[in-house]
């Protein structure tokens, strides 16, 4: 059965994106990465937040622009949104988290559902649906922007180290 994985690149000070969702900070660090290369074939579907789906692209201006993992992955995508959207091939827009997770898991089979977007990941974590976290630190400090998990006054979430930078969420 599919597991929900929140895999992300992050600055060393804990930001996924710069102010306003700017992803240009990541562009100089894109390139061959054995962790990502090994992960991609293990992803069966994506669960994406609406802001992430329509947001900035670190591959802007290149042949990978607008494609998952810069074109390194293809498959079904499920976008969690409360706003109507124009149809996009390969993308299903879903209005609530339980239905989005159910559809993404069904499409993923025995592979991972890769969660993209800080808010969707937070919602999955709070709902007890997130299974694993893969944090890929990038050697840069952004100082401001979109945090990995923004939950002021939130609860402590215990994790178990499975491999370097790869954690199981303990419930």
Backbone torsions as a table, in degrees:
resi	resn	phi	psi	omega
1	UNK	NA	144.0	-177.5
2	UNK	-63.8	148.3	174.3
3	UNK	-117.1	150.6	175.8
4	UNK	-89.6	122.8	-179.8
5	UNK	-118.7	128.3	171.9
6	UNK	-100.8	98.8	178.8
7	UNK	-107.9	130.8	-174.1
8	UNK	-155.3	153.3	167.8
9	UNK	-92.1	146.0	-177.8
10	UNK	-148.2	150.2	172.4
11	UNK	-71.3	161.2	-178.9
12	UNK	-67.1	-15.4	175.6
13	UNK	-98.7	17.3	167.9
14	UNK	88.2	25.5	179.5
15	UNK	-111.4	139.3	175.2
16	UNK	-87.3	-35.3	-177.5
17	UNK	-141.6	159.0	176.4
18	UNK	-78.8	-174.1	178.6
19	UNK	-54.5	138.4	179.8
20	UNK	71.1	13.3	-179.9
21	UNK	83.3	14.1	-178.3
22	UNK	-61.6	122.7	179.4
23	UNK	-105.4	3.3	-176.8
24	UNK	-63.0	-23.0	179.2
25	UNK	-59.5	-28.2	-174.7
26	UNK	-82.0	-23.8	-173.7
27	UNK	-50.8	-46.0	-178.8
28	UNK	-65.8	-15.0	-176.1
29	UNK	-102.1	0.2	178.5
30	UNK	-74.9	146.9	179.6
31	UNK	155.5	-174.8	-179.9
32	UNK	-54.8	132.4	179.9
33	UNK	-144.8	113.7	-176.3
34	UNK	-59.4	-33.1	179.4
35	UNK	-64.8	-48.9	179.7
36	UNK	-66.3	-43.4	-179.8
37	UNK	-59.5	-36.8	177.6
38	UNK	-76.9	-27.9	-179.4
39	UNK	-75.8	-42.2	-171.6
40	UNK	-51.3	-47.1	-180.0
41	UNK	-69.0	-10.2	180.0
42	UNK	-95.0	1.2	179.4
43	UNK	-95.5	126.7	179.5
44	UNK	-101.9	-24.8	177.7
45	UNK	-161.2	166.5	176.7
46	UNK	-117.2	140.6	170.2
47	UNK	-113.9	113.1	-168.1
48	UNK	-121.4	139.2	172.9
49	UNK	-75.8	153.4	-177.3
50	UNK	-63.0	-41.7	179.0
51	UNK	-65.3	-38.0	178.1
52	UNK	-67.7	-43.3	-179.2
53	UNK	-60.1	-41.3	-178.0
54	UNK	-99.0	9.3	-171.9
55	UNK	-91.5	-163.5	-177.5
56	UNK	-66.5	151.9	-175.8
57	UNK	-125.8	118.9	179.1
58	UNK	-66.1	-13.5	178.8
59	UNK	-94.6	9.9	-177.3
60	UNK	-54.0	133.4	178.6
61	UNK	88.5	-7.3	179.2
62	UNK	-111.1	176.3	-178.1
63	UNK	-69.0	-16.7	178.8
64	UNK	-89.7	2.5	-177.4
65	UNK	-59.1	132.8	176.8
66	UNK	79.0	4.7	-177.7
67	UNK	-114.8	144.3	178.5
68	UNK	-60.2	132.3	-179.4
69	UNK	54.0	36.4	178.2
70	UNK	64.1	24.4	-178.5
71	UNK	97.3	0.5	-179.0
72	UNK	-80.5	-8.7	-179.5
73	UNK	-140.1	141.6	173.4
74	UNK	-135.0	142.5	178.3
75	UNK	163.4	-172.9	-177.0
76	UNK	-71.4	137.8	177.6
77	UNK	-122.9	139.5	179.0
78	UNK	-122.8	118.2	-176.1
79	UNK	-105.0	122.0	178.2
80	UNK	-82.8	117.7	-177.3
81	UNK	-155.1	152.5	174.2
82	UNK	-107.6	2.7	179.9
83	UNK	-108.0	139.8	176.0
84	UNK	-62.7	146.5	-179.4
85	UNK	-138.3	151.3	174.5
86	UNK	-68.0	145.7	179.5
87	UNK	-59.2	142.4	176.8
88	UNK	-132.7	127.5	180.0
89	UNK	-55.7	133.3	178.0
90	UNK	80.0	0.4	-177.2
91	UNK	-119.5	131.5	174.9
92	UNK	-114.5	127.3	178.4
93	UNK	-94.3	127.3	-174.7
94	UNK	-125.9	138.6	-172.0
95	UNK	-88.4	-9.5	179.3
96	UNK	-146.1	154.6	-174.2
97	UNK	-61.8	-49.1	-178.1
98	UNK	-58.5	-42.7	179.4
99	UNK	-67.4	-38.6	179.5
100	UNK	-64.1	-44.9	179.9
101	UNK	-64.9	-44.2	179.6
102	UNK	-59.6	-46.0	-179.7
103	UNK	-66.1	-43.0	-179.4
104	UNK	-65.0	-40.3	177.8
105	UNK	-65.5	-42.5	179.0
106	UNK	-61.0	-41.6	-179.3
107	UNK	-70.8	-30.1	-176.9
108	UNK	-77.0	-21.1	-177.4
109	UNK	65.0	-122.5	179.8
110	UNK	-99.1	13.4	178.1
111	UNK	-98.7	-178.2	179.5
112	UNK	-79.7	147.6	160.8
113	UNK	-95.2	114.2	-180.0
114	UNK	-90.4	121.7	-179.3
115	UNK	-87.0	128.9	177.6
116	UNK	-122.2	120.8	179.0
117	UNK	120.8	128.1	-176.1
118	UNK	-63.2	-40.4	-177.2
119	UNK	-70.3	-41.7	177.3
120	UNK	-64.2	-41.5	178.0
121	UNK	-61.4	-42.6	177.8
122	UNK	-61.1	-44.4	179.1
123	UNK	-61.7	-42.4	177.9
124	UNK	-62.8	-42.6	179.0
125	UNK	-62.7	-47.6	-179.5
126	UNK	-64.0	-31.0	-179.9
127	UNK	-84.4	-1.6	-179.6
128	UNK	74.6	24.6	-176.2
129	UNK	-102.7	-17.4	-177.1
130	UNK	-80.2	128.4	-176.5
131	UNK	-97.6	-42.2	-173.9
132	UNK	-142.1	157.5	179.0
133	UNK	-132.7	130.9	174.4
134	UNK	-120.4	109.9	-178.9
135	UNK	-101.7	122.1	-179.5
136	UNK	-113.6	93.0	-176.9
137	UNK	-68.6	142.4	178.9
138	UNK	-115.9	136.6	-174.4
139	UNK	-74.9	72.5	178.0
140	UNK	-155.8	149.6	173.4
141	UNK	-112.0	123.4	-178.7
142	UNK	-92.0	-33.1	177.7
143	UNK	83.0	-21.9	-178.9
144	UNK	-166.0	159.9	177.1
145	UNK	138.9	-147.9	-177.6
146	UNK	-93.3	118.1	-179.7
147	UNK	-74.8	156.6	177.8
148	UNK	-57.4	-55.4	175.2
149	UNK	-132.0	108.6	177.4
150	UNK	-98.6	106.7	179.9
151	UNK	-150.1	76.2	-179.7
152	UNK	-54.1	130.8	-179.8
153	UNK	71.9	15.2	-176.6
154	UNK	-68.0	174.2	-179.7
155	UNK	-90.4	158.3	175.8
156	UNK	-74.9	135.8	179.3
157	UNK	-117.7	112.1	179.8
158	UNK	-73.8	141.6	179.7
159	UNK	-127.2	152.2	175.4
160	UNK	-115.5	126.2	178.7
161	UNK	-70.1	123.2	179.1
162	UNK	-102.1	-36.1	-179.9
163	UNK	-159.1	169.6	179.0
164	UNK	-52.7	124.4	178.1
165	UNK	66.8	9.5	-177.9
166	UNK	-119.4	124.8	-172.1
167	UNK	-128.7	146.9	170.1
168	UNK	-97.2	135.4	176.6
169	UNK	-81.2	123.1	179.0
170	UNK	-91.0	134.7	-179.5
171	UNK	-114.3	NA	NA
